[in-house]
């Protein structure tokens, strides 16, 4: 189950990084926009890196889940810094990210308990 969770989390995180690309298009061509695009790519690559660490390097699954969790937190923070989202979208993102983080914490607990 942890392998499937980590795989799904990596896919979703890399997909969600596309929100920074959309934000880049709305704020124009400045340093913040370029940083958003770079961060988007960095977060997507780190998501796949977490998956590869688990599959190839046999890194503990807890570390991979924590890395993905911080990816979701970083993405939310970056989106907020861009400030391009309307309030309804922002409320939805906060709620969904909170659920995602809770699920990651549950998975960390289960992995530690060797479920």
C-alpha positions as a Markdown table, in Angstrom:
| # | Residue | x | y | z |
|---|---|---|---|---|
| 1 | Unk | 0.0 | 0.0 | 0.0 |
| 2 | Unk | 2.8 | 2.6 | 0.7 |
| 3 | Unk | 4.2 | 2.0 | -2.7 |
| 4 | Unk | 0.9 | 2.8 | -4.4 |
| 5 | Unk | 0.4 | 5.8 | -2.2 |
| 6 | Unk | 3.8 | 7.2 | -3.0 |
| 7 | Unk | 3.3 | 6.6 | -6.7 |
| 8 | Unk | -0.1 | 8.3 | -6.7 |
| 9 | Unk | 1.1 | 11.2 | -4.6 |
| 10 | Unk | 4.1 | 11.8 | -7.0 |
| 11 | Unk | 1.7 | 11.8 | -10.0 |
| 12 | Unk | -0.7 | 14.2 | -8.4 |
| 13 | Unk | 2.0 | 16.5 | -7.1 |
| 14 | Unk | 3.7 | 16.7 | -10.6 |
| 15 | Unk | 0.3 | 17.4 | -12.2 |
| 16 | Unk | -0.6 | 20.1 | -9.6 |
| 17 | Unk | 2.7 | 21.9 | -10.4 |
| 18 | Unk | 0.9 | 23.0 | -13.6 |
| 19 | Unk | -0.9 | 25.6 | -11.4 |
| 20 | Unk | 2.3 | 27.5 | -11.2 |
| 21 | Unk | 2.5 | 27.6 | -15.0 |
| 22 | Unk | -1.0 | 29.1 | -15.2 |
| 23 | Unk | 0.0 | 31.7 | -12.6 |
| 24 | Unk | 3.0 | 32.6 | -14.6 |
| 25 | Unk | 0.8 | 33.4 | -17.6 |
| 26 | Unk | -1.3 | 35.7 | -15.6 |
| 27 | Unk | 1.4 | 37.7 | -13.9 |
| 28 | Unk | 3.5 | 38.4 | -16.9 |
| 29 | Unk | 7.2 | 38.1 | -17.6 |
| 30 | Unk | 9.1 | 39.2 | -14.5 |
| 31 | Unk | 11.4 | 37.6 | -11.9 |
| 32 | Unk | 8.5 | 36.2 | -9.8 |
| 33 | Unk | 7.0 | 34.6 | -12.9 |
| 34 | Unk | 10.3 | 33.0 | -13.9 |
| 35 | Unk | 10.8 | 31.8 | -10.4 |
| 36 | Unk | 7.4 | 30.2 | -10.4 |
| 37 | Unk | 8.2 | 28.3 | -13.6 |
| 38 | Unk | 11.5 | 27.1 | -12.2 |
| 39 | Unk | 9.9 | 26.1 | -8.9 |
| 40 | Unk | 7.2 | 24.2 | -10.8 |
| 41 | Unk | 9.8 | 22.1 | -12.6 |
| 42 | Unk | 11.8 | 21.6 | -9.4 |
| 43 | Unk | 8.8 | 20.4 | -7.5 |
| 44 | Unk | 7.7 | 18.1 | -10.3 |
| 45 | Unk | 11.2 | 16.6 | -10.5 |
| 46 | Unk | 11.4 | 16.2 | -6.8 |
| 47 | Unk | 8.1 | 14.3 | -6.8 |
| 48 | Unk | 9.5 | 11.8 | -9.4 |
| 49 | Unk | 12.8 | 11.8 | -7.5 |
| 50 | Unk | 10.9 | 10.6 | -4.3 |
| 51 | Unk | 9.4 | 7.8 | -6.4 |
| 52 | Unk | 12.7 | 6.8 | -7.9 |
| 53 | Unk | 14.4 | 6.9 | -4.5 |
| 54 | Unk | 11.9 | 4.4 | -3.2 |
| 55 | Unk | 12.1 | 2.1 | -6.3 |
| 56 | Unk | 15.7 | 2.2 | -7.2 |
| 57 | Unk | 17.7 | 3.3 | -4.1 |
| 58 | Unk | 15.6 | 1.6 | -1.5 |
| 59 | Unk | 15.3 | 4.8 | 0.5 |
| 60 | Unk | 12.9 | 4.3 | 3.5 |
| 61 | Unk | 9.3 | 5.0 | 2.5 |
| 62 | Unk | 8.8 | 7.4 | 5.3 |
| 63 | Unk | 11.4 | 9.7 | 3.8 |
| 64 | Unk | 9.7 | 9.5 | 0.4 |
| 65 | Unk | 6.3 | 10.4 | 1.9 |
| 66 | Unk | 7.8 | 13.3 | 3.9 |
| 67 | Unk | 9.5 | 14.6 | 0.7 |
| 68 | Unk | 6.2 | 14.5 | -1.1 |
| 69 | Unk | 4.4 | 16.2 | 1.8 |
| 70 | Unk | 6.8 | 19.0 | 1.7 |
| 71 | Unk | 6.3 | 19.3 | -2.0 |
| 72 | Unk | 2.6 | 19.9 | -1.5 |
| 73 | Unk | 3.3 | 22.5 | 1.2 |
| 74 | Unk | 5.8 | 24.2 | -1.1 |
| 75 | Unk | 3.4 | 24.3 | -4.0 |
| 76 | Unk | 0.7 | 25.8 | -1.9 |
| 77 | Unk | 3.1 | 28.4 | -0.5 |
| 78 | Unk | 4.3 | 29.3 | -4.0 |
| 79 | Unk | 0.7 | 29.6 | -5.3 |
| 80 | Unk | -0.1 | 32.0 | -2.4 |
| 81 | Unk | 3.0 | 34.1 | -3.1 |
| 82 | Unk | 1.9 | 34.5 | -6.8 |
| 83 | Unk | -1.5 | 35.8 | -5.5 |
| 84 | Unk | -3.3 | 35.1 | -8.8 |
| 85 | Unk | -6.0 | 32.8 | -7.5 |
| 86 | Unk | -9.5 | 34.0 | -6.7 |
| 87 | Unk | -10.8 | 33.5 | -3.1 |
| 88 | Unk | -13.1 | 30.6 | -3.9 |
| 89 | Unk | -10.3 | 28.7 | -5.6 |
| 90 | Unk | -7.9 | 29.5 | -2.7 |
| 91 | Unk | -10.4 | 28.2 | -0.1 |
| 92 | Unk | -10.8 | 25.0 | -2.1 |
| 93 | Unk | -7.0 | 24.6 | -2.5 |
| 94 | Unk | -6.5 | 25.1 | 1.3 |
| 95 | Unk | -9.1 | 22.4 | 2.1 |
| 96 | Unk | -7.8 | 19.9 | -0.4 |
| 97 | Unk | -4.2 | 20.4 | 0.6 |
| 98 | Unk | -5.1 | 20.0 | 4.3 |
| 99 | Unk | -6.7 | 16.7 | 3.4 |
| 100 | Unk | -3.7 | 15.6 | 1.4 |
| 101 | Unk | -1.3 | 16.5 | 4.2 |
| 102 | Unk | -3.5 | 14.6 | 6.7 |
| 103 | Unk | -3.4 | 11.5 | 4.5 |
| 104 | Unk | 0.4 | 11.8 | 4.2 |
| 105 | Unk | 0.7 | 12.0 | 8.0 |
| 106 | Unk | -1.6 | 8.9 | 8.3 |
| 107 | Unk | 0.7 | 7.1 | 5.8 |
| 108 | Unk | 3.8 | 8.1 | 7.7 |
| 109 | Unk | 2.2 | 6.7 | 10.9 |
| 110 | Unk | 1.3 | 3.4 | 9.1 |
| 111 | Unk | 4.7 | 3.0 | 7.6 |
| 112 | Unk | 6.4 | 3.6 | 11.0 |
| 113 | Unk | 4.0 | 1.1 | 12.6 |
| 114 | Unk | 4.9 | -1.3 | 9.6 |
| 115 | Unk | 1.3 | -1.7 | 8.6 |
